[in-house]
């Protein structure tokens, strides 16, 4: 049963990592090595989170065995360096009935070995392999070896900093005489604590935002009117991004056309030009082939290999950005149409769902069920989740501020965990530990997925996240998970660095990753203060207001710029609704001309097939034609638009 429980947890982490990678990544177009590296980074990070509750319950069981040892029995003293395999077992004649073995308890060496493999693999990925792959996927070279060479050169400074840090740690260890007392393990512990310190700094920033913004986001989702206003605002912002992406791509395509004209067929560089052309839109490829057939090559425009490499790199970025903004525009447009349909259906007297302009993928559900869920129940469910998350966030903030106090114990999580351990209710203990650490991960990782750093790093659903952004997420998951788990152990008083003076058995995880107290004795003072300050700033939207004051568009309902963008987004939606109405009337007229009676077919104004046809012929609402691949002209761009934001609520 214990092995099955562990296998179930690891399988759950596997499915979650695979589902996230499927939702955000494009498995068909991504490099196989990148997909594998990202999956391992995500999966191994989640493995630590799912196995840690088992480790906690097993530790309480071993603690019970240790406490119930006969007085006459001589055993080696327990300390922080004892491995779980060295913990004493109760002889048969001892009162083992006092200690109930958890259902999930496995052999004492299984979890430590699993931790060892997972932990050091994630550290290898986050500090060495993923930075190399990030530079590799951004390289514009045309061969694997050339890309690998460029990646190594780009990471020379990155790796040089590591070497410098190692040298400094060696000098410090030699000066402090650590090698005389602990040997080479002292250097390993110093490296682990340095990584934990950096991870804790990131964790403070992400938790300070997520603990407040996550409950608030669900509260806003409960209001369909607020949701519609935000979709109008986001639609206007992504429209500007789409204009800029299309304009940038058109300029790069002009350079590609010049490079293709300058390299004749049979030239050594022609294969590189063909590689670049294959990534261009089909209409553009046909235009280039037609012009080259008519005019022939122009050797005055002959590019160098370095020029083609830079052009290839720029084209890859531009295509990814243009594709992402096109998809985001359609996504926000569909969401806005859906929200308007919800508002209209709430006034329906027959309480059945009717699609006016939005699509309806769940056609198999009864119309009455969809009406009750979308118009009534969903709002209440979102409010309930928001209140639940807010209460959990308050518990986390309170426990973060009080986990260093042992007498009396004020941490809510420590009190509950100790209670269930005392009554030997390991199922509730593990369930509560899993929910707690899952919520901490949700707040931290949700914040990480919300950050949009210009056009360098951007997480977009529906398979539109580029390889670099996927690697970025994988790298930070590997860096954040170990300190997040240590912070969780502090909240429940399972870190011996927090419980000074208490003779407690260490969890197997701290035997590997160390204790937070080794970082600094003042950590327990600064960490809660920073959490509270960041949560307070997030609650009052200080960062959002500062960004808005310097010209970055932020969703503030009292802001004039926000109102203007909402009106602009609403105009886009109204224009699309008129387009849908024209398409629908045209279809009805064609059916009537063919003698087809379709008077009852207008119950659903816009079907999924119509939407697909409109999307195929869809162009952004600009008369300058900057969405046409074969125009080669620079499109218009509104210079009065606000700048992009570091934090975008998409």
VENCOR-V116646 format. One record per pair of residues at least 4 apart in sequence whose C-alpha atoms are under 8 Angstrom apart, sorted by the first residue. I is the first residue (numbers start at 1). GAP is how many residues later the second one is. Records with the same first field share a line. If there is no record, write none. Layout:
I: GAP + GAP
This chain:
1: 4 + 102 + 103
2: 4 + 101 + 102 + 103 + 104
3: 4 + 101 + 103
4: 4
5: 4 + 99
6: 4 + 45 + 98
7: 4
8: 4
9: 4 + 38 + 41 + 42
10: 4 + 37 + 40 + 41
11: 4
12: 4
13: 4 + 30 + 33 + 34 + 37
14: 4 + 29
15: 4
16: 4 + 27
17: 4 + 22 + 25 + 26 + 29
18: 4 + 21 + 25
19: 4
20: 4 + 5
21: 4 + 17 + 18
22: 4 + 5 + 441
23: 438 + 439 + 440
24: 435 + 436 + 437 + 438 + 439 + 440 + 441
25: 5 + 436 + 437 + 438 + 439 + 440 + 441 + 442 + 445
26: 4 + 437 + 438 + 439 + 440
27: 4 + 5 + 8 + 436
30: 4 + 5 + 436 + 437
31: 4 + 436
32: 4
33: 4
34: 4 + 99 + 433 + 437
35: 4
36: 4
37: 4 + 88 + 93 + 434
38: 4 + 432 + 433 + 436
39: 4 + 435
40: 4
41: 4 + 81 + 84 + 433 + 434 + 436 + 437
42: 4 + 432 + 435 + 436
43: 4
44: 4 + 74 + 75 + 77 + 78
45: 4 + 73 + 77 + 432 + 433 + 436
46: 4
47: 4 + 71
48: 4 + 67 + 70 + 71 + 433
49: 4 + 385 + 388 + 389 + 432 + 436
50: 384
51: 4 + 60
52: 4 + 382 + 433 + 457
53: 4 + 376 + 377 + 378 + 380 + 381
54: 4 + 50 + 51 + 376
55: 4 + 56 + 452 + 453 + 454
56: 4 + 374 + 438 + 451
57: 4 + 45 + 48 + 364 + 369 + 372 + 373
58: 4 + 44 + 47
59: 4 + 446 + 447 + 448 + 449
60: 4 + 361 + 445
61: 4 + 38 + 39 + 40 + 41
62: 4 + 25 + 443
63: 4 + 441 + 442
64: 4 + 34 + 35
65: 4 + 23 + 24 + 25 + 31 + 34
66: 21 + 22
68: 26 + 27 + 28 + 30
69: 4 + 21 + 25
70: 24
75: 13
78: 4 + 9 + 427
79: 426 + 427
80: 416 + 425 + 426 + 431
81: 430
82: 4 + 5 + 429
83: 4 + 425 + 428
84: 24 + 25 + 28 + 424
85: 23 + 24
90: 4 + 6
92: 4
96: 4
99: 325
100: 324
101: 4
102: 324 + 325
103: 323 + 324
106: 4 + 5
107: 4
108: 4
109: 4
110: 4
111: 4 + 397
112: 4 + 396 + 397
113: 4
114: 4
115: 4 + 394 + 397
116: 4 + 396
117: 4
118: 4
119: 4
120: 4
121: 4
122: 4 + 356 + 357
123: 4 + 355 + 356
124: 4 + 5
125: 4 + 5 + 350 + 353
126: 4 + 5 + 348 + 349 + 350 + 352 + 353
127: 4 + 348
128: 4 + 31
129: 4
130: 4 + 341 + 342 + 344 + 345
131: 4 + 24
132: 4 + 19 + 20 + 23
133: 4 + 18 + 338
134: 4 + 17 + 333 + 334 + 337 + 338
135: 4 + 15 + 16 + 17 + 19 + 20
136: 11 + 12 + 14 + 15
137: 10 + 330 + 331
138: 175 + 330
139: 8 + 11 + 12 + 174
140: 7 + 169 + 170 + 171 + 172 + 173
141: 5 + 6 + 168 + 171 + 172
142: 4 + 5 + 130 + 167
143: 4
144: 4
145: 4
146: 4
147: 4
148: 4
149: 4
150: 4
151: 4
152: 4
154: 4
155: 4
156: 4
157: 4
158: 4
159: 4
160: 4
161: 4
162: 4
163: 4
164: 4
165: 4
166: 4
167: 4
168: 4
169: 4 + 18 + 21 + 22
170: 4 + 17
171: 4
172: 4
173: 4 + 5 + 6 + 13 + 14
174: 4 + 5
177: 4
178: 4 + 5 + 8
179: 4 + 5 + 7
182: 4
183: 4
184: 4
185: 4
186: 4
187: 4
188: 4
189: 4 + 324 + 325
190: 4
191: 4
192: 4 + 321 + 322
193: 4 + 320 + 321 + 323 + 325 + 326
194: 4 + 325
195: 4 + 284
196: 4 + 283 + 286 + 287
197: 4 + 286 + 322
198: 4
199: 4 + 280 + 281 + 283 + 284
200: 4 + 280 + 283 + 284
201: 4
202: 4 + 278
203: 4 + 241 + 277 + 280 + 281
204: 4 + 323 + 326 + 327
205: 4 + 326 + 329
206: 4 + 237 + 238 + 239 + 241 + 242
207: 4 + 233 + 236 + 237 + 240 + 324
208: 4 + 322 + 323 + 324 + 325 + 326 + 327 + 330
209: 4 + 234 + 238 + 325 + 326 + 329
210: 4 + 233 + 234 + 236 + 237
211: 4 + 179 + 182 + 232 + 324
212: 4 + 178 + 181 + 323 + 326 + 327
213: 4 + 325 + 326
214: 4 + 172 + 175 + 229 + 232
215: 4 + 170 + 171 + 172 + 174 + 175
216: 4 + 170
217: 4 + 169
218: 4 + 164 + 165 + 167 + 168
219: 4 + 163 + 164 + 167 + 168
220: 6 + 7
221: 5 + 6 + 158 + 161
222: 156 + 157 + 158 + 159 + 160 + 161
223: 4 + 156
224: 4 + 115 + 118 + 119 + 155
225: 4 + 114 + 118
226: 4
227: 4 + 112
228: 4 + 108 + 111 + 112
229: 4 + 337
230: 4 + 325 + 336
231: 4 + 101 + 102 + 104 + 105 + 338
232: 4 + 104 + 333 + 334 + 335 + 336 + 337 + 338
233: 4 + 322 + 329 + 332 + 333 + 334 + 335 + 336
234: 4 + 98 + 335 + 415 + 416
235: 4 + 94 + 97 + 98 + 334
236: 4 + 329 + 330 + 332 + 333 + 336
237: 4 + 328
238: 4 + 87 + 90 + 91
239: 4 + 86 + 90
240: 4 + 397 + 398 + 401
241: 4 + 84
242: 4 + 80 + 83 + 84 + 87
243: 4 + 383 + 392 + 393 + 394
244: 4 + 393
245: 4 + 73 + 76 + 77 + 80
246: 4 + 76 + 380 + 381 + 389
247: 4 + 379 + 387 + 388 + 389 + 390
248: 4 + 70
249: 4 + 66 + 69 + 70 + 73
250: 4 + 376 + 379 + 382 + 383 + 384
251: 4 + 381 + 382 + 383
252: 4 + 59 + 62 + 63 + 66
253: 4 + 27 + 62 + 379
254: 4 + 378
255: 4 + 56
256: 4 + 20 + 21 + 55
257: 4 + 31
258: 4 + 43
259: 4 + 14 + 42 + 43 + 44 + 49
260: 4 + 10 + 13 + 28 + 37
261: 31 + 35 + 36 + 37 + 38 + 40 + 41
262: 35 + 36 + 37 + 38 + 39 + 40 + 41
263: 4 + 6 + 7 + 10 + 34 + 35 + 36 + 38 + 39 + 40
264: 6 + 33 + 34 + 35
265: 5
266: 4
269: 4 + 36
270: 4
271: 4
272: 4 + 36
273: 4 + 35
274: 4
275: 4
276: 4 + 36 + 39
277: 8
278: 7
280: 4 + 5
281: 4 + 348
282: 4
283: 4 + 346 + 347
284: 4 + 345 + 346
285: 4
286: 4
287: 4 + 343
288: 4
289: 4
290: 4
291: 4 + 5
292: 4 + 5
298: 4
303: 4 + 5
304: 4
305: 4
306: 4
307: 4
308: 4
309: 4
310: 4
311: 4
312: 4
313: 4
314: 4
315: 4
316: 4
317: 4
318: 4
319: 4
320: 4 + 144 + 146
321: 4 + 134
322: 4
323: 4 + 141
324: 4 + 136 + 140 + 141
325: 4
326: 4
327: 4
328: 4
329: 4
330: 4
331: 4
332: 4
333: 4 + 240
334: 4 + 24 + 25
335: 4 + 23
336: 4 + 237
337: 4 + 20 + 21 + 236
338: 4 + 19 + 20 + 21
339: 4
340: 4
341: 4 + 13 + 14 + 15 + 16 + 17
342: 4 + 32 + 33
343: 4 + 32
344: 4
345: 6 + 7 + 8 + 9 + 26 + 30
346: 5 + 25 + 29
348: 4
351: 17 + 20 + 21
352: 15 + 16 + 17 + 18 + 19
353: 14 + 15 + 17 + 18
354: 13 + 249 + 250
355: 4 + 5 + 249 + 250 + 251
356: 248 + 249 + 250
357: 220 + 223 + 248 + 249
358: 248
359: 247 + 248 + 249 + 252
360: 247 + 248
361: 247
365: 4 + 5
366: 4
367: 4
368: 4
369: 4
370: 4 + 5
371: 4 + 5
372: 4 + 5
373: 4 + 5
374: 4 + 5
375: 4
376: 4
377: 4
378: 4
379: 4
380: 4
381: 4
382: 4
383: 4
384: 4
385: 4
386: 4
387: 4
388: 4
389: 4
390: 4
391: 4
392: 4
393: 4
394: 4
395: 4 + 17 + 18
396: 4
397: 4 + 131 + 134 + 135
398: 4 + 13 + 14
399: 4 + 11 + 12 + 13 + 14 + 92
400: 11 + 91 + 127 + 128 + 131
401: 127 + 128
402: 8 + 9
403: 6 + 7 + 8 + 11 + 87 + 88 + 89 + 90 + 95
404: 86 + 94 + 95 + 120
405: 4 + 5 + 6
406: 4 + 93
409: 5 + 6
410: 4 + 5
411: 4 + 80 + 81
412: 4
413: 4 + 78 + 79
414: 4 + 77 + 78 + 79
415: 4 + 77
416: 4
417: 4 + 12 + 15 + 16 + 75
418: 4
419: 4
420: 4 + 5 + 6 + 8 + 9
421: 4 + 5 + 8
425: 4
426: 4
427: 4
428: 4
429: 4
430: 4
431: 4
432: 4
433: 4
434: 4
435: 4
436: 4 + 52
437: 4 + 48 + 51
438: 4
439: 4
440: 4 + 44
441: 4 + 5 + 43
442: 4
443: 4
444: 4
445: 4 + 32
446: 4
447: 4
448: 25
449: 10 + 24
450: 9 + 197 + 198 + 199 + 200
451: 7 + 8 + 195 + 196 + 197
452: 5 + 6 + 7 + 193 + 194 + 195 + 196
453: 4 + 5 + 192 + 193 + 194
454: 4 + 190 + 191 + 192
456: 13
457: 11 + 12 + 15
458: 7 + 8 + 11
459: 5 + 6 + 10 + 11
460: 4 + 5
461: 4
465: 4 + 5
466: 4
467: 4
468: 4
469: 4
470: 4
471: 4
472: 4
473: 4
474: 4
475: 4
476: 4
477: 4
478: 4
479: 4
480: 4
481: 4
482: 4 + 31
483: 4
484: 4
485: 4
486: 4 + 9 + 24 + 29 + 30
487: 4 + 29
488: 4
489: 4 + 5 + 6
490: 4 + 5 + 8
493: 5 + 6
494: 4 + 5 + 12 + 13
495: 4 + 11 + 12 + 15 + 20 + 21
496: 4 + 6 + 8 + 10 + 19
497: 18 + 19 + 20 + 21
498: 19
506: 4 + 5
507: 4
508: 4
509: 4
510: 4 + 5
514: 4
515: 4
516: 4 + 7
517: 4 + 6
519: 4
522: 4
523: 4
524: 4
525: 4
526: 4
527: 4
528: 4
529: 4
530: 4
531: 4
532: 4
533: 4
534: 4
535: 4
536: 4
537: 4 + 5 + 6
538: 4 + 5
541: 4
542: 4
543: 4
544: 4 + 10
545: 4 + 9
546: 4
547: 4 + 5 + 6 + 7 + 98
548: 4 + 5 + 6
551: 91 + 92
552: 90 + 91 + 92 + 93
553: 8 + 9 + 89 + 90 + 91 + 92
554: 8 + 91 + 94
555: 4 + 7
556: 6
557: 5 + 6
558: 4 + 5
559: 4
560: 4
561: 4
562: 4
563: 4
564: 4
565: 4
566: 4
567: 4
568: 4
569: 4
570: 4
571: 4
572: 4
573: 4
574: 4
575: 4
576: 4
577: 4
578: 4
579: 4
580: 4 + 26
581: 4 + 24
582: 4
583: 4 + 27
584: 4 + 21 + 22 + 26
585: 4
586: 4
587: 4
588: 4 + 10
589: 4
590: 4
591: 4 + 5 + 6 + 7
592: 4 + 5 + 6
598: 4
606: 4 + 5
607: 4
608: 4
609: 4
610: 4
611: 4
612: 4
613: 4
614: 4
619: 8
620: 7
622: 4
624: 11 + 12
625: 6 + 10
626: 5 + 7 + 8 + 9 + 10
627: 8
